[in-house]
Every structure is written in structure tokens, then in C-alpha cells.
């Protein structure tokens, strides 16, 4: 009997160790942005020749790349009392003095250059633009992202920064992908009246459902036990719970008018996530834009005129353009 118990204990310990090891591997590969970028650079897992051709010939991207390179913008550094560390942002001021600001929140593994089209357009509309480095990205000292969960505190810090330099500021929050998820989780917080509207472009319902949607197509792996194991590791490490990084829960409490945008050909953050988010949103005013043929985080590049006309129309109800 003792031998059976010992064998059972060894099997249980082995299974537990294997469970945590599998979770550790997935956690490092997905949540550690530096590791994720290394994997991308060494494999062709994320290559898409058709989209490579699209990006190589896209005029919006070329113009925004040139604009970004011409700015030579350094980082503004802010001490975050919420996160207990320095946080960083690129801050651009309009040519003419204005009280209009956009807080732009970029996506998972993105760079400021790859998403420069958004602040560029807002500056052309006469806005000042504050563009934080999301947690785990760029100048941020953390390796591990939080898929918007802690980034919402980052957004609150930069809202405070804007109000510290301009108490009369009117603020739009505009996020793409993970930045969109952050936007929605931020609008679920108690925000100052200075935040007048939000644009949520291709955000997910929750990190858990986003990972569920991708673990099969991208990694050819089952969500059980791997996703569960990675979530266990994330919590053991003091990072976020995948199920609690849930814009669909947060946005119920939103009082911020919100425009939802999603590309109809988006399979990375499935297009089908937009309507549940729109329906869950508790804001007094909300609208949707579906962009035909647009893939993930590419609506502003596939249909720039449609995209920016809709953004102008929506935010123009709350801010003088």
C-alpha cells in the first residue's frame, strides 16, 4: 500500500511539474514581449506574404513612417504612483495651441513607428497627442505585458499628466487591438469629465477568449491544459489573470461615448467580438464601424477615408474640430 501511495505521489508531482512547465513555456512565448519578438525573428510562424505585399505598397504607412522619422521625438518620463515605476510616452504638440488631446494606446508587440498613422492624423486635426509605451513594450522596463489589465492604470496616469499641464483639456482615448482593450478597461474606471469620447479599434472581449481563439490556429495546440497552465503561471508570478483582463466586463460601467471599429476580415482578434462589446457598453452614446476586407489592426490602412470620416463624425459631437 505504501509503495502504491509513493508511486501515486510521484505521478502527481510529475504531472504537476509538467503542467507548470508547459504553462511556463507558453507564458514566456506569449506574455514576454522580448521573447515573442525573438521567436518572430527566428521563425516564419507569423509570416503572411500577402499582407507583406500590402504593407510594402501602402501609402498611408509610407507617409506615417516618414512623418515619424521626421519628428525625432524623445520620451516624456512620468513616475507612476499606481504602478510604482517610471512610465514613458511620446508627446506631440499641435502647431496651434489647443485644449484637444488624444491619448493613443498601441497594440500588442507594436511600436510607435508602426502605429504612427494615428497620432499623425490627430495632429492634422489640430490635436495634441500623448502616446504611451504600453507595459512590456518599447522603453518600458518590464518584459511582460498585461494585455490591458495593468495598462489601464498607465492610461489613468497619462490622463492625469494631461490635466496637470492643461486643466481645460478635452481628451479622446483611441486604442488599437490591445490598446483598444485597454481603452475599454479604462472607460470602465471613474474618469474625469475631461475624457469626452473613446475609439475602440479591434479590441477583444477578454484576454482569455482571445487566447482561446488563437491557440489552435496559430500554435496548433489545445487550450486545455496549456492555456489553463499559462494562466496559473501568470497568477503565480503576480501578473494578471487572463479571465480578469476582460474589456467586456469593464465596459458595462463605461460612461464615455465610444465608437467601435473592426475589420471584417480580422481573424487575429475575431470580427465577431465587436457586437458583444458594443452591446455590453454602458455608455450613453455608442456607434460601430465595420470595415470591409480589413485584416487585424489595418482598418485605417485599408479604408483611410472611411475610417477617419467616421472618427471625425463621432468625436465631433463632443469636441470642436
Order of alpha helices (4+ residues) and beta strands (2+ residues): alpha-alpha-alpha-alpha-beta-beta-beta-alpha-beta-alpha-beta-alpha-beta-alpha-alpha-alpha-beta-alpha-beta-alpha-alpha
